[in-house]
Amino acid sequence: MPRYEYRCRECRRTFELDRPMADSAAPAPCPGGHTDTVKLLSTIALARGGAGAAAPAGGGGCCGGACGCAT
């Protein structure tokens, strides 16, 4: 089940809830009992190959090097 992060606008507390994707936008009361909350945009970082893995050779960037961009 996905975990979503919310922030209470009244007490400014940040909290997480495990809930189905269908309920992600539903109101989420904060642990302090307040109801004025907002869902936060969370980011995740994914690593390929574990710690210390080398970057793939042959360019990269947004298009795999086809546009000539250098990242």
Contact map, one row per residue, 1 for C-alpha under 8 A:
11100000000000000111100000000000000000000000000000000000000000000000000
11110000000000000111100000000000000000000000000000000000000000000000000
11111000000000011110000000000000000000000000000000000000000000000000000
01111100000000011110000100000000000000110100000000000000000000000000000
00111110000001111000000000000000000000111100000000000000000000000000000
00011111000001111000000000010000000011110000000000000000000000000000000
00001111100111100000000000000100000011110000000000000000000000000000000
00000111111111000000000000001100011111000000000000000000000000000000000
00000011111110000000000000000000000111000000000000000000000000000000000
00000001111100000000000000000000010110000000000000000000000000000000000
00000001111110000000000000000001010000000000000000000000000000000000000
00000011111111000000000000000000000000000000000000000000000000000000000
00000011101111100000000000000100000000000000000000000000000000000000000
00001111000111110000000000000000000000000000000000000000000000000000000
00001110000011111000000000000110000000000000000000000000000000000000000
00111100000001111100000000000000000000000000000000000000000000000000000
00111100000000111110000000000000000000000000000000000000000000000000000
11110000000000011111000000000000000000000000000000000000000000000000000
11110000000000001111101100000000000000000000000000000000000000000000000
11000000000000000111111100000000000000000000000000000000000000000000000
11000000000000000011111100000000000000000000000000000000000000000000000
00000000000000000001111110000000000000000000000000000000000000000000000
00000000000000000011111111000000000000000000000000000000000000000000000
00010000000000000011111111000000000000000000000000000000000000000000000
00000000000000000000011111100000000000100000000000000000000000000000000
00000000000000000000001111110000000000000000000000000000000000000000000
00000000000000000000000011111000001010000000000000000000000000000000000
00000100000000000000000001111100001010000000000000000000000000000000000
00000001000000000000000000111111111110000000000000000000000000000000000
00000011000010100000000000011111111010000000000000000000000000000000000
00000000000000100000000000001111110000000000000000000000000000000000000
00000000001000000000000000001111110000000000000000000000000000000000000
00000000000000000000000000001111111000000000000000000000000000000000000
00000001011000000000000000001111111110000000000000000000000000000000000
00000001000000000000000000111100111110000000000000000000000000000000000
00000001110000000000000000001000011111000000000000000000000000000000000
00000111110000000000000000111100011111100000000000000000000000000000000
00000111100000000000000000000000000111110000000000000000000000000000000
00011110000000000000000010000000000011111000000000000000000000000000000
00011110000000000000000000000000000001111100000000000000000000000000000
00001000000000000000000000000000000000111110000000000000000000000000000
00011000000000000000000000000000000000011111000000000000000000000000000
00000000000000000000000000000000000000001111100000000000000000000000000
00000000000000000000000000000000000000000111110000000000000000000000000
00000000000000000000000000000000000000000011111000000000000000000000000
00000000000000000000000000000000000000000001111100000000000000000000000
00000000000000000000000000000000000000000000111111100000000000000000000
00000000000000000000000000000000000000000000011111001000000000000000000
00000000000000000000000000000000000000000000001111111000000000000000000
00000000000000000000000000000000000000000000001111111000000000000000000
00000000000000000000000000000000000000000000001011111000000000000000000
00000000000000000000000000000000000000000000000011111100000000000000000
00000000000000000000000000000000000000000000000111111110000000000000000
00000000000000000000000000000000000000000000000000011111000000000000000
00000000000000000000000000000000000000000000000000001111100000000000000
00000000000000000000000000000000000000000000000000000111111100000000000
00000000000000000000000000000000000000000000000000000011111100000000000
00000000000000000000000000000000000000000000000000000001111100001000000
00000000000000000000000000000000000000000000000000000001111110011000010
00000000000000000000000000000000000000000000000000000001111111111000011
00000000000000000000000000000000000000000000000000000000001111111000111
00000000000000000000000000000000000000000000000000000000000111111000100
00000000000000000000000000000000000000000000000000000000000111111110000
00000000000000000000000000000000000000000000000000000000001111111100000
00000000000000000000000000000000000000000000000000000000011111111111110
00000000000000000000000000000000000000000000000000000000000000111111100
00000000000000000000000000000000000000000000000000000000000000101111100
00000000000000000000000000000000000000000000000000000000000000001111110
00000000000000000000000000000000000000000000000000000000000011001111111
00000000000000000000000000000000000000000000000000000000001110001001111
00000000000000000000000000000000000000000000000000000000000110000000111
